[in-house]
Amino acid sequence: MLQEINFDGIIGPSHNYAGLSHGNIASSAHAGDASYPREAALQGLEKMRHNLALGLAQGFFMPLGRPNIPWLSSLGTNLDQAPSHIRSAAYSASSMWSANAATISPAPDCDDGKCHMTVANLQTMPHRSHEWPGTLLQLRTAFANRDHFTVHTPIPSPFGDEGAANHMRLCASHDTAGLEIFVYGKSGGRFPARQHIEASQAVARKHGLGDSQVIFAQQSEKAIAAGAFHNDVVAVANEHTLFTHEDAFEHREQFYNEILDKFPQANIITVPANKVSLEDAIQSYLFNAQLVSLPEGAGMALILPTEAKENKAVWSYLEELLAGNGAIRKLCPVDVRQSMANGGGPACLRLRVVADSRWVDQRFIATTEKLDLMADIIAQHWPETIRPEQLKDPHLRETIADARMALLKCCSLTELNV
Ligand code: SUG
């Protein structure tokens, strides 16, 4: 049975706040703060536990090996000598945000009937640009079944590709052919536009998607300039529903018309700026919710960051939305504050893959028992806190490497330690 499986990136033991992502307001605001990797990873596991309890299919990815010493070597340096921003980049636990791991086109959309995945190059941000080799290895391990999956290498530079964070899919149900929407940026004014149209078009071609099944939409320059560094900060889609801020897209009317032309059943919920300002949307991460279909036809739920509940304008809008008895029937706030402080909400932490879970390497599929085992490892081995100046400390490096290895062993995934 084809179903949506959410693969969450486990928050790695090197999680820290280095202010590395220009254009990501939370990352800049928390630069230099002490981080709490253990608490962060446990928050992530709790989110998975919550979603399993809702009856949703759940998978996970291992954190990548950090600090990335081979990357430092390729830059002619090492941990002692690297300039501090390069050292921080080598230490970043940014692979936790698995929505940026790859773009996924489910099998019913692709001309050869296989699920296609293109690993994101993440080239705009130095600390993210060295994720792809580890991600490629992990995806080729988890989705090794070549009868059902094709995992492509990243689109080459200079075309920036940020993966599923700039990709949405509308469909009657997950197991039927859908309309894939690729969102790219042109200019964010003071901030970089990380997704380039050339990369989006290349991914669509490589996945074998027909013209009638694809839309390329420009993210609004206003949204990028306000801090929506990825489209999933201002819009999210699930099955026939698109939930979006009024100011998310540059040519909104034209975009909506193209959607309705290619997918007439689309249900577009536009949140007006006079109810929720772009600023409130970005501060609360309202749209970085996981919009999911509940089992047994119970409608859709929004799995939101607790910050959305704390924002008055956002929460009263959501209460009004629920009272309208539309597609969205349930609001589930979850606490992922440690990730949020780096600009990563519930939706950033997951990669959606539509597949039959029997085709996936079972070591990546979550059960409550496995989450319990992982929680024990994390509680024992993840550093409690990291202050930025500790990144120079060789003991920290050892602690982090040992912690990751303990988790890889617990999940029988030591082959990922290259
Ligand atoms: O790429 N933050 C990530 C957040 C990614 C969110 N993902 C989605 N929207 N799907 C980023 O900006 C901050 C790291 C630091 O500053 O230490 C960071 O990389």
Residues whose N, C-alpha, C, O or C-beta is under 5 A from the ligand:
A	BS01	SUG	N16 Y17 A18 G19 L20 S21 N24 S27 S94 W97 A99 N100 A165 H230 D232 N342 G343 G344 C348
